[in-house]
Amino acid sequence: MGRAASMGYYDLTYDQGQFEYFGGARAGCWINMLAVGGIVLVPDDSRACRCAYQNQATLALIRHGVRPPHITAIAESGDYRYDVQSRSHTFSGRLRIVMSHPQQDVQIRYTLDDSYPTHRSPLYTSPIAIERTTPVRASAFKGGRKLAVRDAIIFTKVDKPETSGQKRRR
């Protein structure tokens, strides 16, 4: 449920993505929402609904495609911090970027210039070292086709990372 009583979803397992809204679909027009075996079932109960939506439909939401690659960072020199509240990644010194994917038969393609990865983007084969502020985007590919939405992180270089409300990572 969103703040405006609209339905949506967010990937709680990987704590990423954006809260996606299904416009014109109010959760109050349905009996309940059931998460069953990886599918979200939303049975209709709009017969008494007097709102402007009046969709009168049962929804079934299922995950499509595969998850995006997971991007992590390790401080080679200096320090690396991730602020949970602002979701900012700051570092001093040098960072090593590591990308992984739960499926072994996919290719991870990435960009370091804030453009979206395509089948022609560099293929990830080993950790990437960065020493300046760098936007990192990655997508999973198989047979030249993009399989997953992309993951994106901006690693911001600072003289000395702040310490309040931040978790230190190694």
C-alpha positions in Angstrom: 0.0 0.0 0.0 1.3 3.4 -0.9 0.8 6.6 1.0 -2.1 7.6 -1.2 -3.9 4.2 -0.7 -2.8 3.0 -4.1 -1.3 -0.4 -4.7 2.4 -0.9 -5.5 5.4 -3.0 -5.0 9.0 -2.8 -3.7 11.6 -5.5 -3.7 12.0 -6.2 0.0 14.4 -9.0 -0.5 17.1 -6.9 -2.2 15.9 -3.5 -0.8 16.2 -1.8 -4.1 14.1 -0.3 -6.9 11.4 2.3 -6.6 7.9 1.9 -5.2 6.0 1.4 -8.4 2.4 2.6 -8.4 -0.5 0.9 -10.3 -2.4 4.1 -11.1 -6.1 3.9 -10.8 -6.0 0.8 -8.7 -7.1 1.5 -5.1 -6.4 -1.3 -2.6 -9.7 -0.4 -0.9 -11.7 -1.8 -3.9 -10.4 -5.3 -3.2 -11.0 -7.8 -0.4 -7.3 -8.1 0.4 -3.9 -8.7 -1.0 -2.4 -12.2 -0.7 1.2 -12.9 -1.4 1.2 -16.6 -2.4 4.2 -18.5 -3.8 5.8 -15.5 -5.4 2.5 -14.2 -6.8 0.4 -11.4 -5.4 -3.3 -12.1 -5.7 -5.8 -9.3 -5.4 -9.4 -10.5 -5.5 -12.0 -8.0 -6.6 -14.6 -6.5 -4.2 -15.7 -3.3 -5.9 -19.5 -4.1 -6.0 -20.1 -1.5 -3.2 -17.4 0.9 -4.3 -18.5 4.4 -5.2 -15.1 5.8 -6.1 -14.1 7.0 -9.5 -11.8 4.1 -10.2 -14.3 1.2 -10.7 -11.9 -1.2 -12.3 -13.7 -4.3 -11.3 -10.9 -6.8 -11.9 -8.9 -9.4 -10.0 -5.1 -8.7 -10.3 -2.3 -11.3 -10.2 1.2 -9.9 -10.1 4.2 -12.1 -10.8 7.9 -11.2 -11.0 9.0 -10.9 -14.6 12.6 -11.5 -15.8 15.5 -11.9 -13.5 16.9 -9.7 -10.8 19.5 -7.0 -11.7 23.2 -7.6 -11.0 24.2 -6.8 -7.4 26.8 -4.0 -7.2 29.1 -3.8 -4.1 32.2 -1.9 -3.2 35.4 -2.6 -1.2 37.8 0.1 0.0 41.3 -0.6 -1.4 42.6 2.5 0.3 40.9 5.2 2.3 37.4 4.6 3.5 33.9 3.7 2.2 30.6 4.5 3.8 27.0 3.9 2.9 24.3 6.1 4.5 21.2 4.0 5.0 18.8 7.0 5.2 20.0 9.0 2.2 21.2 5.9 0.3 24.4 7.7 -0.5 27.8 6.0 -1.2 30.8 8.0 -0.3 34.5 7.1 -0.3 38.0 8.5 0.0 41.0 6.9 -1.6 40.4 4.0 -4.0 37.4 1.7 -4.4 37.1 -1.7 -6.0 33.6 -2.3 -7.5 32.4 -5.9 -7.5 29.4 -7.1 -9.5 27.6 -10.4 -9.1 24.4 -12.2 -10.1 22.7 -15.3 -8.7 22.4 -16.9 -12.1 25.7 -18.2 -13.5 24.7 -18.3 -17.1 24.2 -14.5 -17.6 26.5 -11.8 -18.7 26.8 -8.6 -16.6 27.3 -5.5 -18.8 28.0 -2.2 -17.2 28.7 1.5 -17.8 30.7 4.1 -15.8 29.3 7.2 -17.6 25.7 7.2 -16.3 24.4 5.8 -19.7 22.2 2.7 -19.7 24.0 -0.7 -20.3 23.4 -2.3 -23.7 24.6 -5.6 -25.2 27.6 -3.6 -26.5 28.6 -2.2 -23.1 31.7 -3.6 -21.5 31.4 -7.2 -20.1 32.2 -7.4 -16.4 34.9 -10.0 -15.8 36.8 -8.7 -12.7 36.5 -6.0 -10.1 36.8 -2.4 -11.4 38.9 0.2 -9.6 37.7 3.8 -9.3 39.4 6.8 -7.8 36.8 9.6 -8.6 33.1 10.1 -8.4 31.6 7.5 -10.7 28.1 6.5 -11.6 27.9 2.7 -12.1 25.0 1.0 -13.9 24.8 -2.7 -14.6 22.3 -5.1 -16.3 22.1 -8.8 -16.8 22.1 -10.1 -20.4 21.8 -13.6 -22.0 22.2 -14.2 -25.7 22.5 -10.5 -26.4 19.1 -9.7 -24.8 18.6 -7.7 -21.6 17.1 -9.9 -18.9 16.8 -7.6 -16.0 16.2 -4.0 -15.0 19.4 -2.3 -14.2 21.0 -1.5 -10.9 22.6 1.9 -10.5 24.8 3.5 -7.8 26.7 6.7 -7.8 29.9 6.4 -5.8 30.9 9.9 -4.6 34.5 10.7 -3.8 35.0 13.0 -0.8 38.0 14.2 1.1 36.9 12.5 4.3 33.5 10.6 4.6 31.0 11.9 7.2 30.3 9.7 10.1 26.8 10.4 11.4 24.1 7.8 10.6 26.4 5.9 8.4 27.6 2.3 8.3 31.2 1.5 7.5 31.7 -1.2 4.9 34.8 -3.2 4.0 
